[in-house]
Amino acid sequence: MRPSRPTPTFAARRLPLKLAIAALGFGLIGPALAGPWQQLDAAQQLLAGEEPHTKGLVLELPHVSEDGSAVPLTVSFDGQLAEGDRIERIDLFATANPYPEIATFLLTPLSGKPEVSTRVRLNETQQVIAIATSQAGERFATAREVRVTVSGCLLRSGDDAPEPLANPRVSVGSGQPAEVRTLISHPMETGLREAENGETLPRHIIERFTVSLDGDIAFEAELHQAVSANPYLRFYLTPESDAEALFEWHDDSGNSARHSTDLGAS
């Protein structure tokens, strides 16, 4: 007769599960935490199967927004890069917007530092994702959840809104790097809203914004429907010498606006 084996206690039965969880946390079984960028096709296409670093990129948004049509956002990088490397691209996504792409910021050595602020439209409570790419191909990702009270994609603009691409405004601070703030009138019509007669209003947005210093591109932004009406951008420039700064906004109707100013190197 074979001796009976003791029945394992409940704690003993749980031990393999605990070991599996520990292995997961130490990266022995897949990624420790699945970021929302792993569930968003647009982000996965950008990452091309690479697993990004999850430290170094900072995304600032309010935890709760009463108005989803103009949510303030700042993205910056304070991580470590190899000597000579720099952040050259930052992409923003909204996981529950009809179109997830928000904006892409292209940075150059003249961009000063990798920090950009804007205002965005959010359709509902969701995750906002930022992915940064360095010149050497290093990827960094982070995300923040924002609770939205009123959808920002379908709100109506006022009837007395100024003409598109009117009133370009630029403010350049002193010091190095110089803080730059820009604002321009534009409805940034998403193509999702209905007019009073029930017809869908056509898409009408600023698609591209560039800053050049004496003809050399210093900063560039590709904008999508999720950028708020009257686009606001804050970023930095570090000119190597005194230069003429040219700011240009181009919308999807083929129209554009320009503003120029002198920018000192110190």
HUNOR-V618467 format. One record per residue. N is the residue number from 1. SS is DSSP state (H for helix, E for strand, C for the rest). PSI is psi as a letter, one per 30 degrees, with the letter a starting at -180 (none if undefined). BURIAL is I if it has 9 or more other C-alpha atoms within 8 Angstrom, else O. Layout:
BEGIN
n=N ss=SS psi=PSI burial=BURIAL
n=N ss=SS psi=PSI burial=BURIAL
END
This chain:
BEGIN
n=1 ss=C psi=k burial=O
n=2 ss=C psi=k burial=O
n=3 ss=C psi=k burial=O
n=4 ss=C psi=k burial=O
n=5 ss=C psi=k burial=O
n=6 ss=C psi=k burial=O
n=7 ss=C psi=k burial=O
n=8 ss=C psi=k burial=O
n=9 ss=C psi=l burial=O
n=10 ss=H psi=e burial=O
n=11 ss=H psi=e burial=O
n=12 ss=H psi=e burial=O
n=13 ss=H psi=f burial=O
n=14 ss=H psi=f burial=O
n=15 ss=H psi=e burial=O
n=16 ss=H psi=e burial=O
n=17 ss=H psi=e burial=O
n=18 ss=H psi=e burial=O
n=19 ss=H psi=e burial=O
n=20 ss=H psi=e burial=I
n=21 ss=H psi=e burial=O
n=22 ss=H psi=e burial=O
n=23 ss=H psi=e burial=I
n=24 ss=H psi=e burial=I
n=25 ss=H psi=e burial=I
n=26 ss=C psi=g burial=O
n=27 ss=C psi=g burial=I
n=28 ss=C psi=f burial=O
n=29 ss=C psi=j burial=I
n=30 ss=C psi=a burial=O
n=31 ss=C psi=k burial=O
n=32 ss=C psi=e burial=I
n=33 ss=C psi=k burial=O
n=34 ss=C psi=j burial=O
n=35 ss=C psi=l burial=O
n=36 ss=H psi=f burial=I
n=37 ss=H psi=f burial=I
n=38 ss=H psi=f burial=I
n=39 ss=C psi=g burial=O
n=40 ss=C psi=j burial=I
n=41 ss=H psi=e burial=O
n=42 ss=H psi=e burial=O
n=43 ss=H psi=e burial=I
n=44 ss=H psi=e burial=I
n=45 ss=H psi=e burial=O
n=46 ss=H psi=e burial=O
n=47 ss=H psi=f burial=I
n=48 ss=C psi=h burial=O
n=49 ss=C psi=f burial=O
n=50 ss=C psi=k burial=O
n=51 ss=C psi=j burial=O
n=52 ss=C psi=l burial=I
n=53 ss=E psi=k burial=O
n=54 ss=C psi=g burial=O
n=55 ss=C psi=k burial=O
n=56 ss=C psi=f burial=I
n=57 ss=E psi=k burial=I
n=58 ss=E psi=k burial=I
n=59 ss=E psi=k burial=I
n=60 ss=E psi=j burial=O
n=61 ss=E psi=l burial=I
n=62 ss=C psi=k burial=O
n=63 ss=C psi=e burial=O
n=64 ss=E psi=k burial=O
n=65 ss=E psi=k burial=I
n=66 ss=C psi=f burial=O
n=67 ss=C psi=j burial=I
n=68 ss=C psi=f burial=I
n=69 ss=C psi=f burial=I
n=70 ss=C psi=i burial=I
n=71 ss=E psi=k burial=I
n=72 ss=E psi=k burial=I
n=73 ss=E psi=k burial=I
n=74 ss=E psi=k burial=I
n=75 ss=E psi=k burial=I
n=76 ss=E psi=l burial=I
n=77 ss=E psi=k burial=I
n=78 ss=C psi=g burial=O
n=79 ss=C psi=a burial=O
n=80 ss=C psi=k burial=O
n=81 ss=C psi=l burial=O
n=82 ss=C psi=l burial=O
n=83 ss=C psi=k burial=O
n=84 ss=C psi=f burial=O
n=85 ss=C psi=l burial=I
n=86 ss=C psi=l burial=O
n=87 ss=E psi=k burial=I
n=88 ss=E psi=f burial=I
n=89 ss=E psi=k burial=I
n=90 ss=E psi=k burial=I
n=91 ss=E psi=k burial=I
n=92 ss=E psi=k burial=I
n=93 ss=E psi=l burial=I
n=94 ss=E psi=j burial=I
n=95 ss=C psi=f burial=I
n=96 ss=C psi=g burial=I
n=97 ss=C psi=l burial=I
n=98 ss=C psi=e burial=O
n=99 ss=C psi=j burial=O
n=100 ss=C psi=f burial=I
n=101 ss=E psi=k burial=I
n=102 ss=E psi=e burial=I
n=103 ss=E psi=l burial=I
n=104 ss=E psi=k burial=I
n=105 ss=E psi=k burial=I
n=106 ss=E psi=k burial=I
n=107 ss=E psi=k burial=I
n=108 ss=C psi=l burial=I
n=109 ss=H psi=f burial=O
n=110 ss=H psi=f burial=I
n=111 ss=H psi=f burial=I
n=112 ss=C psi=d burial=I
n=113 ss=C psi=l burial=O
n=114 ss=C psi=i burial=I
n=115 ss=E psi=k burial=I
n=116 ss=E psi=k burial=I
n=117 ss=E psi=k burial=I
n=118 ss=E psi=a burial=I
n=119 ss=E psi=k burial=I
n=120 ss=E psi=l burial=I
n=121 ss=C psi=k burial=I
n=122 ss=C psi=k burial=I
n=123 ss=C psi=e burial=I
n=124 ss=C psi=l burial=I
n=125 ss=C psi=k burial=I
n=126 ss=E psi=l burial=I
n=127 ss=E psi=k burial=I
n=128 ss=E psi=k burial=I
n=129 ss=E psi=k burial=I
n=130 ss=E psi=k burial=I
n=131 ss=E psi=k burial=I
n=132 ss=E psi=k burial=I
n=133 ss=E psi=k burial=I
n=134 ss=E psi=l burial=I
n=135 ss=C psi=e burial=I
n=136 ss=C psi=f burial=O
n=137 ss=C psi=g burial=O
n=138 ss=C psi=k burial=O
n=139 ss=E psi=k burial=I
n=140 ss=E psi=k burial=I
n=141 ss=E psi=k burial=I
n=142 ss=E psi=l burial=I
n=143 ss=E psi=l burial=I
n=144 ss=E psi=k burial=I
n=145 ss=E psi=k burial=I
n=146 ss=E psi=k burial=I
n=147 ss=E psi=k burial=I
n=148 ss=E psi=k burial=I
n=149 ss=C psi=e burial=I
n=150 ss=C psi=k burial=I
n=151 ss=C psi=k burial=I
n=152 ss=C psi=f burial=I
n=153 ss=C psi=f burial=I
n=154 ss=C psi=g burial=O
n=155 ss=C psi=k burial=O
n=156 ss=C psi=k burial=O
n=157 ss=C psi=l burial=O
n=158 ss=C psi=l burial=O
n=159 ss=C psi=f burial=O
n=160 ss=C psi=g burial=O
n=161 ss=C psi=k burial=O
n=162 ss=C psi=l burial=O
n=163 ss=C psi=k burial=O
n=164 ss=C psi=k burial=O
n=165 ss=C psi=g burial=I
n=166 ss=E psi=l burial=I
n=167 ss=E psi=h burial=O
n=168 ss=E psi=k burial=I
n=169 ss=E psi=k burial=O
n=170 ss=E psi=k burial=I
n=171 ss=E psi=k burial=O
n=172 ss=E psi=k burial=I
n=173 ss=C psi=l burial=O
n=174 ss=C psi=l burial=O
n=175 ss=C psi=l burial=O
n=176 ss=C psi=k burial=I
n=177 ss=C psi=l burial=I
n=178 ss=E psi=k burial=I
n=179 ss=E psi=k burial=I
n=180 ss=E psi=k burial=I
n=181 ss=E psi=k burial=I
n=182 ss=E psi=k burial=I
n=183 ss=E psi=k burial=I
n=184 ss=E psi=k burial=I
n=185 ss=E psi=k burial=I
n=186 ss=C psi=k burial=I
n=187 ss=C psi=f burial=I
n=188 ss=C psi=h burial=I
n=189 ss=E psi=k burial=I
n=190 ss=C psi=f burial=I
n=191 ss=C psi=g burial=I
n=192 ss=C psi=f burial=I
n=193 ss=C psi=l burial=I
n=194 ss=E psi=k burial=I
n=195 ss=C psi=l burial=O
n=196 ss=C psi=f burial=O
n=197 ss=C psi=g burial=O
n=198 ss=C psi=f burial=O
n=199 ss=C psi=k burial=O
n=200 ss=E psi=k burial=I
n=201 ss=C psi=k burial=I
n=202 ss=C psi=l burial=O
n=203 ss=C psi=k burial=I
n=204 ss=E psi=j burial=I
n=205 ss=C psi=l burial=I
n=206 ss=E psi=k burial=I
n=207 ss=E psi=f burial=I
n=208 ss=E psi=k burial=I
n=209 ss=E psi=k burial=I
n=210 ss=E psi=l burial=I
n=211 ss=E psi=k burial=I
n=212 ss=E psi=k burial=I
n=213 ss=E psi=j burial=I
n=214 ss=C psi=h burial=O
n=215 ss=C psi=f burial=O
n=216 ss=E psi=k burial=O
n=217 ss=E psi=k burial=I
n=218 ss=E psi=e burial=I
n=219 ss=E psi=k burial=I
n=220 ss=E psi=k burial=I
n=221 ss=E psi=k burial=I
n=222 ss=E psi=j burial=I
n=223 ss=E psi=l burial=I
n=224 ss=C psi=a burial=I
n=225 ss=C psi=f burial=I
n=226 ss=C psi=f burial=I
n=227 ss=E psi=k burial=I
n=228 ss=C psi=l burial=I
n=229 ss=C psi=k burial=I
n=230 ss=C psi=i burial=I
n=231 ss=C psi=k burial=I
n=232 ss=E psi=k burial=I
n=233 ss=E psi=k burial=I
n=234 ss=E psi=k burial=I
n=235 ss=E psi=a burial=I
n=236 ss=E psi=k burial=I
n=237 ss=E psi=k burial=I
n=238 ss=C psi=i burial=I
n=239 ss=C psi=k burial=I
n=240 ss=C psi=f burial=O
n=241 ss=C psi=l burial=O
n=242 ss=C psi=k burial=I
n=243 ss=E psi=l burial=I
n=244 ss=E psi=k burial=I
n=245 ss=E psi=k burial=I
n=246 ss=E psi=k burial=I
n=247 ss=E psi=k burial=I
n=248 ss=E psi=k burial=I
n=249 ss=E psi=k burial=I
n=250 ss=E psi=k burial=I
n=251 ss=E psi=l burial=I
n=252 ss=C psi=g burial=I
n=253 ss=C psi=f burial=O
n=254 ss=C psi=g burial=O
n=255 ss=C psi=l burial=O
n=256 ss=E psi=l burial=I
n=257 ss=E psi=l burial=I
n=258 ss=E psi=l burial=I
n=259 ss=E psi=k burial=I
n=260 ss=E psi=l burial=O
n=261 ss=E psi=l burial=O
n=262 ss=E psi=k burial=O
n=263 ss=E psi=k burial=I
n=264 ss=C psi=l burial=O
n=265 ss=C psi=f burial=I
n=266 ss=C psi=none burial=O
END
